[in-house]
C-alpha cells in the first residue's frame, strides 16, 4: 500500500490528524531519494570505469611501463580521495559512486600489472585477489549496487579453481549415476541448497542489523536461483514420466504455497503476489498436461477452485472461533 493511501486510511480511522498527515508527507517528500537519477549516475560511473579498464587492457606500445603504472595509481588515489571527501561531506550517492569506481579500477590495476610483468596467473587467482582487495569496500558500502558485482566475481573465481572444478565434477558424476531418473530429487536438492543459502544470509543480515548489504544481495541471488529452477521445471515437467510429473508439480505447488505464506507472515506483499501469480501458471500447466480436452480441464479447474474456496472458508471460521474461545 502506498504511503498516501496508508496516511489517508489512518486519518479516516482517527489514528492521526490532518496536520500530522501533512507533516509526514512533507517530510517524506523532502527526504525522497531520486531513484532514477541515482541509478543513471551509478550507470555512468560504471561505464566510465569500464572504459578505463578497456584502455588499460589495450596494448600501449608507445607508452613506457612505468608511465602506465604512475597514471594508473594516480587515478586510483584521485578517486579514493574524492570518495573520502564525499563520505566526509555525507554525499552518500557520490560516495557510492566512488566505491563502485574504485572496485572497477582495482580490477583494471590488477590487469595492468599482469600485462606489464607478464604474470601467468589464472583467472581464479586474479579474481580472488580482486575480490579480497575490494572486500573493505563491500564492508563500508550502504547500497546493493557494489555487492551485485562483487558476489558474482567471488563465486565465479572460486568455481574456476581447478581443484574445485574437479571436485564438483566428481559430485555431479556420482549424483547423476544415482538419481538420473529422478528429476524430483534434483528439484528438491536445488531448492534445499538455495533455501539453506537464503536462510543463512537472511540470519546473517538480521544478526548484523542489516549493516552489510552484501548479505541481502546474497539472499536475493539465492531466491533468484530458486525461482529460476521452479520456472524451468514447471515448463519441462511434461517431458518426464507420469510419476515424476506428479512429484515435480507437487513439490512446485508446495514450495509456492509455503513461500506465499512466508510472505504473508513477513508482510511482504510483492512476495505473496509473485508466488500466487506463479501458482496460476502452475495449475494451468498441471491441468493442460493432465487432461486431454478443454471440457476436462474446465471441470478439473472448477472442482479445484471450489475445494480451495471451501477450505479457505472453513479455515477462516475455525480460526475466528478459536480466537473467541481465548
Helices and strands as residue ranges (DSSP letters): H 3-12, H 18-30, H 35-57, H 65-88, H 92-116, H 123-133, H 135-140, H 145-158, H 162-179, H 183-207, H 213-236, G 237-239, H 242-266, H 269-290, H 294-325
